[in-house]
Amino acid sequence: MNPQPSWADLEPYYNDLYSAYEPTHGAQGSDEEEIERAKTTGLIRHIALPTSLRILDVGCGGGQFLRLCKKLGAIEQGVEPSKHAAEIARRQGLNVFHGTLEEHIAKAQPDTQFDVITANHVIEHTPDPVATLGAMKKLLAPKGYIWIAVPNAAYPIARALKGHWHSSDLPYHLMHFSPSSIKDAGHRAGLIVRSQRTLSEPQFVAGSLSQFLRRRFYVPSRVARSLGLSHFARWYSRRVDAKGTGECLLTEFTL
């Protein structure tokens, strides 16, 4: 977004109807099902199980991820600028600070550190991503890591659709990242890239393909759905992820 809207402009959009503030946002089943799946795969939201680790979720929303981490034995802490979402998370017994990450640092104990810091589709909402990553660095334990997920601006359909792509999500998303630019943001914050890959969920890829057909070739959504996009979406997901150009960009940083 250029020029960037102010928080006064954006605040009305982050109301109690914002889906990320729901306590089940991102869930694929009940907590019991999610935990069983995590124990089977050894992963939760694409990171190794944080059992007994100190984990900070920046922009924790309604707390679904933190709730599962706590049930898996993590020592949880959330940061959430929305008062409404922070209260929802706290009502679930979660340790959540209402405010920005910088405000949390100012009020935290001097020796506060975390083994894992996550931000799931949050950095693109922040006006100064380098400063946000730098704040995370201050809280990271020496052998810990930061996990960041953002939409991938280098995804071919994103490039073709520009602001019409569903994950452009204007005006919520103030900026977007390619694999190289999120690495650069981390480097500017004094972080080292540990790993990077893309992840494309077929159901969301099917939605992107439907958008592409509608915008480029005027194919109605109901017609696009009848074309069997789900089968093509599975193939396309594997293809773009193999090239590192998939829909969602996952990057891990260390000190």
C-alpha positions in Angstrom: 0.0 0.0 0.0 1.5 3.3 -1.0 0.9 5.6 0.7 0.4 3.4 3.7 -2.9 4.0 5.6 -2.6 5.0 9.2 -3.7 2.8 12.1 -6.7 5.2 12.5 -7.7 4.3 8.9 -7.2 0.6 9.4 -8.6 0.0 12.9 -12.2 -0.2 11.8 -11.3 -3.2 9.6 -10.0 -5.2 12.6 -13.3 -5.5 14.3 -15.0 -8.4 16.1 -16.0 -9.9 12.8 -12.4 -10.4 11.6 -12.1 -14.1 11.1 -8.6 -14.4 12.5 -10.0 -13.5 15.9 -12.1 -16.6 16.1 -10.8 -19.3 18.6 -11.2 -21.9 15.9 -9.5 -19.9 13.1 -7.2 -22.2 11.1 -8.5 -25.4 12.7 -9.0 -28.5 10.6 -10.8 -30.4 13.3 -11.3 -30.5 17.1 -8.4 -29.8 19.4 -8.1 -33.6 20.1 -7.9 -34.3 16.4 -5.4 -31.6 15.9 -3.2 -32.8 18.7 -3.3 -36.4 17.6 -2.3 -35.3 14.1 0.5 -33.2 15.5 1.8 -36.1 17.6 1.7 -38.4 14.6 3.5 -36.0 12.2 5.8 -34.4 14.8 4.7 -31.0 13.5 2.2 -28.3 14.4 1.6 -25.5 11.9 4.8 -26.7 10.0 7.2 -26.5 13.0 8.5 -29.2 15.2 6.4 -29.8 18.4 7.5 -27.1 20.9 7.0 -29.4 23.9 8.7 -27.9 27.0 9.9 -24.9 24.9 9.1 -21.3 25.5 7.0 -20.2 22.5 5.9 -16.7 21.5 3.2 -16.3 18.8 3.1 -12.7 17.5 -0.3 -11.7 16.3 -1.9 -14.7 18.0 -5.5 -13.8 17.1 -8.1 -15.9 18.9 -5.4 -18.2 20.2 -6.0 -21.5 18.4 -2.3 -22.2 17.7 -1.2 -21.2 21.2 -4.0 -23.3 22.8 -2.7 -26.4 21.0 0.9 -25.6 21.9 0.0 -25.3 25.5 -1.9 -28.7 25.4 1.3 -30.2 23.8 3.4 -29.0 26.8 4.8 -25.7 25.5 5.2 -22.6 27.7 3.1 -20.2 25.8 3.0 -16.4 25.3 1.0 -14.5 22.8 1.1 -10.9 21.6 -2.0 -9.4 20.1 -2.8 -5.8 19.3 -6.5 -6.3 19.2 -8.2 -6.0 22.6 -11.1 -8.1 21.4 -8.9 -11.0 20.2 -6.6 -10.8 23.3 -9.6 -11.2 25.6 -10.8 -14.2 23.6 -7.4 -15.9 24.0 -7.2 -15.0 27.7 -10.6 -16.5 28.4 -9.1 -19.8 27.2 -6.4 -19.6 29.9 -3.7 -18.4 27.6 -0.9 -16.0 28.5 -1.5 -13.2 26.0 -0.2 -9.6 26.1 -2.6 -7.0 24.6 -0.5 -4.5 22.6 2.3 -4.4 20.0 5.5 -6.5 20.1 7.5 -3.4 21.0 5.1 -2.6 23.9 5.5 -6.1 25.1 9.3 -5.8 25.1 9.1 -2.5 27.0 7.1 -4.2 29.8 8.7 -7.6 29.8 11.4 -8.7 32.2 14.9 -7.9 30.9 15.9 -11.6 30.6 12.7 -12.6 28.7 13.6 -15.0 25.9 11.8 -17.6 23.7 13.0 -20.7 22.0 10.5 -20.4 19.2 8.9 -17.2 17.9 6.2 -17.5 15.2 4.3 -15.0 13.1 1.7 -16.7 10.9 0.6 -14.3 8.2 1.3 -11.3 10.4 4.4 -9.5 9.0 2.6 -8.4 5.9 0.2 -6.4 8.2 3.0 -4.4 9.9 4.1 -1.0 8.7 7.8 -1.7 9.3 8.6 -5.4 8.9 12.4 -4.9 9.5 11.6 -3.3 12.9 9.2 -6.1 13.8 11.8 -8.7 12.9 14.4 -6.8 14.9 12.0 -6.8 17.9 11.7 -10.6 17.6 15.5 -10.9 17.5 15.7 -9.1 20.9 13.5 -11.8 22.4 15.1 -14.9 20.7 17.1 -17.3 22.8 20.6 -18.1 21.5 19.7 -21.4 20.0 16.1 -20.5 19.1 14.5 -19.7 15.8 11.9 -17.4 14.2 9.2 -18.9 11.9 7.5 -16.6 9.5 4.7 -17.3 7.0 3.6 -14.7 4.5 1.8 -14.8 1.1 4.3 -15.2 -1.7 4.3 -12.3 -4.1 6.4 -14.3 -6.5 3.7 -16.9 -6.9 2.8 -16.8 -10.7 -0.9 -16.3 -10.1 -0.2 -13.5 -7.6 2.0 -11.8 -10.2 -0.7 -12.2 -12.9 -3.6 -11.0 -10.8 -1.7 -8.3 -8.8 -4.1 -6.6 -6.3 -7.0 -8.9 -7.3 -5.4 -12.0 -5.9 -7.2 -13.2 -2.8 -4.1 -13.0 -0.6 -3.4 -9.4 -1.7 -6.2 -8.8 0.9 -6.1 -5.0 0.7 -6.1 -2.9 2.9 -5.1 -5.4 5.6 -1.8 -6.3 3.9 0.4 -3.2 3.8 3.1 -5.0 1.7 4.0 -8.4 0.2 7.2 -10.4 0.0 9.1 -12.6 -2.4 11.6 -15.2 -1.2 14.4 -12.7 -1.7 12.8 -9.7 -0.1 11.8 -11.6 3.1 15.4 -12.8 3.3 16.5 -9.2 2.9 14.2 -8.0 5.6 15.7 -10.6 8.0 19.2 -9.7 7.1 18.5 -6.0 7.7 17.2 -7.0 11.1 20.4 -8.9 11.9 19.0 -12.4 11.4 20.3 -15.5 9.4 18.1 -17.5 7.2 18.0 -21.1 8.4 15.5 -22.5 5.8 12.9 -21.4 3.3 10.3 -23.1 1.2 6.8 -22.6 -0.2 3.6 -24.4 0.7 0.6 -24.5 -1.5 -2.7 -25.9 -0.1 -4.7 -27.3 -3.1 -8.0 -25.9 -1.9 -6.6 -22.4 -1.9 -4.7 -22.9 -5.2 -8.1 -23.9 -6.7 -9.5 -20.6 -5.5 -6.5 -18.8 -7.1 -7.0 -20.6 -10.3 -10.7 -19.8 -10.3 -9.9 -16.1 -9.8 -7.4 -16.3 -12.6 -9.9 -17.8 -15.0 -12.5 -15.2 -14.1 -10.2 -12.2 -14.3 -8.3 -13.2 -17.4 -10.8 -15.2 -19.4 -14.1 -14.1 -17.9 -15.0 -17.7 -16.8 -17.7 -17.5 -14.2 -16.8 -19.1 -10.8 -19.6 -21.7 -11.1 -18.2 -22.8 -14.5 -14.6 -22.9 -13.2 -15.7 -25.2 -10.3 -17.3 -27.5 -12.8 -14.0 -27.9 -14.7 -12.5 -30.2 -12.1 -10.0 -27.6 -10.8 -9.3 -29.6 -7.6 -7.4 -32.2 -9.6 -5.4 -29.7 -11.5 -4.8 -27.7 -8.3 -3.1 -30.7 -6.6 -0.8 -31.1 -9.5 -0.1 -27.4 -9.8 0.6 -27.1 -6.0 3.3 -29.8 -6.3 4.8 -28.1 -9.3 5.1 -24.6 -7.9 6.3 -25.8 -4.5 9.1 -27.8 -6.2 10.2 -24.6 -7.9 9.9 -22.6 -4.6 7.2 -20.3 -6.2 4.1 -21.6 -4.3 1.3 -19.6 -2.7 2.7 -19.4 0.9 6.2 -18.6 1.8 7.7 -20.2 5.0 11.0 -18.8 6.3 13.0 -19.7 9.4 15.5 -17.3 10.9 18.2 -17.7 13.6 20.7 -15.5 15.3 
